[in-house]
Amino acid sequence: MIAVSIGVSALISFILGYFIFKTVWIAIGVLGLIGGFSLGLMLYSVILAFIETGAVWAMVLTAISCSIICGLLSFRFANAVVLTMTSVIGSYEFMRGVSYFLGGYPDMAEIFADLENNLPLNDMNNMFWIYLCLFLFVSVAGIIYQIRNNEEHESLLLDEKYQRNK
């Protein structure tokens, strides 16, 4: 059964990979959505650090709103969104990975639980601000690096819609 599961997963992956390769606009849109969601979570986390309390619906609404806005922008400003969102997503994941090893960054499950129970957030300490600075530094560094070494993938160079929206 493991071999069947691996085989079916590989087949589905190849089919989806081929589909995304042929329809690069879907991939760019998804990149905008995911990047916007990450930005929305970071934005609301900063707001929470200042006000120390909030609502789950506001966090979800902020993340979804940023996700939709960035998803829509990805179709108009494809190159800028690809460049920016890959840096933002990468730096967010890097920062979260570092925080799992070093600690000090509030866990999203704990934040949600505190917000649902209307508890003040005590997890937003000095380490949060250090992680936020790390996120911003790595994001900006990634954007600068990509601007200086702007090598686009062949599939993007061949797509006339992408070239028109650069």
C-alpha positions in Angstrom: 0.0 0.0 0.0 2.9 2.4 0.6 4.2 1.8 -2.9 0.7 2.5 -4.3 0.4 5.7 -2.2 3.8 6.9 -3.4 3.0 6.1 -7.0 -0.4 7.8 -6.9 1.2 10.9 -5.2 4.0 11.0 -7.7 1.5 10.8 -10.6 -0.7 13.5 -9.2 2.4 15.7 -8.6 3.6 15.3 -12.2 0.2 16.1 -13.5 -0.2 19.2 -11.3 3.4 20.3 -12.0 2.8 20.1 -15.8 -0.5 21.9 -15.5 1.1 24.7 -13.4 4.1 24.9 -15.8 1.7 25.4 -18.7 -0.5 27.9 -16.8 2.1 30.0 -15.1 -0.6 32.6 -14.2 -2.2 30.3 -11.7 1.2 29.8 -10.0 1.8 33.6 -9.9 -1.7 34.1 -8.5 -1.2 31.5 -5.8 2.2 33.1 -5.0 0.4 36.4 -4.5 -2.2 34.8 -2.3 0.2 33.0 -0.1 2.6 36.0 0.1 -0.3 38.3 1.0 -1.5 35.9 3.7 2.0 35.9 5.2 2.1 39.7 5.1 -1.4 39.8 6.7 -0.3 37.6 9.5 2.8 39.7 10.1 0.8 42.9 9.9 -1.7 41.7 12.5 1.1 40.3 14.7 2.6 43.8 14.8 -0.8 45.3 15.7 -1.2 42.7 18.4 2.2 43.5 19.8 1.0 47.1 20.3 -2.5 46.6 21.6 -1.9 43.2 23.3 -5.4 42.0 22.6 -7.7 41.5 19.7 -10.1 39.2 18.0 -9.5 36.0 15.9 -11.9 37.3 13.2 -9.8 40.5 12.8 -6.6 38.4 12.4 -8.3 36.1 9.8 -9.9 39.1 8.1 -6.5 40.9 7.9 -4.7 37.8 6.5 -7.5 37.1 3.9 -7.7 40.8 2.9 -4.0 41.0 2.3 -4.1 37.7 0.5 -6.8 38.8 -1.9 -5.2 42.2 -2.6 -1.8 40.6 -3.3 -3.4 37.9 -5.4 -5.1 40.5 -7.5 -2.0 42.6 -7.8 -0.1 39.6 -9.0 -2.0 39.7 -12.3 -1.2 43.3 -12.9 2.4 43.5 -11.6 3.6 40.0 -12.1 7.3 40.6 -12.0 7.2 42.8 -8.9 4.9 40.4 -7.1 7.1 37.4 -7.9 10.2 39.2 -6.8 8.7 40.6 -3.6 6.6 37.6 -2.5 9.3 35.1 -2.9 11.4 37.2 -0.6 8.6 37.8 1.8 7.6 34.1 2.0 11.2 32.9 2.2 12.1 35.4 5.0 8.9 34.6 6.9 9.6 30.9 6.8 13.3 31.4 7.6 12.3 33.6 10.6 9.7 31.1 11.8 12.3 28.3 11.5 14.8 30.2 13.5 12.2 30.9 16.1 11.3 27.2 16.5 15.0 26.5 17.5 15.7 29.6 19.5 12.2 30.2 20.9 10.6 33.5 21.9 8.3 34.0 19.0 4.6 33.3 19.9 3.1 30.2 18.5 0.1 30.9 16.2 -2.0 28.3 18.0 -1.4 30.0 21.4 -2.2 33.4 19.8 -5.5 32.0 18.4 -6.3 30.5 21.8 -5.6 33.7 23.6 -7.6 35.7 21.1 -10.6 33.3 21.3 -10.6 33.5 25.1 -10.1 37.3 25.1 -6.8 36.9 27.1 -4.1 39.5 26.9 -1.1 38.4 24.8 1.9 38.2 27.0 4.0 36.4 24.3 4.8 39.5 22.4 8.1 40.3 24.2 11.4 41.7 23.0 12.2 38.5 21.0 9.2 39.2 18.9 10.7 42.5 17.8 14.0 40.9 17.1 12.3 38.3 14.9 10.3 41.1 13.2 13.6 42.9 12.4 15.1 39.6 11.1 12.0 39.2 8.9 12.3 42.7 7.5 16.1 42.5 7.0 15.9 39.1 5.2 13.0 40.3 3.1 14.8 43.5 2.0 18.0 41.6 1.4 16.2 39.1 -0.7 14.5 41.8 -2.7 17.8 43.6 -3.3 19.5 40.4 -4.3 16.8 39.5 -6.8 16.8 43.0 -8.3 20.6 42.8 -8.8 20.5 39.3 -10.2 17.1 39.3 -11.9 17.2 36.1 -13.8 13.7 35.0 -14.7 12.7 31.5 -15.4 12.4 30.5 -19.1 8.7 29.8 -18.7 8.2 33.4 -17.5 10.3 34.8 -20.4 8.2 32.9 -22.9 4.8 34.0 -21.5 3.6 37.1 -23.3 1.1 38.0 -20.6 3.9 38.0 -18.0 6.2 40.1 -20.3 3.4 42.6 -20.9 2.7 43.0 -17.1 6.4 43.5 -16.1 
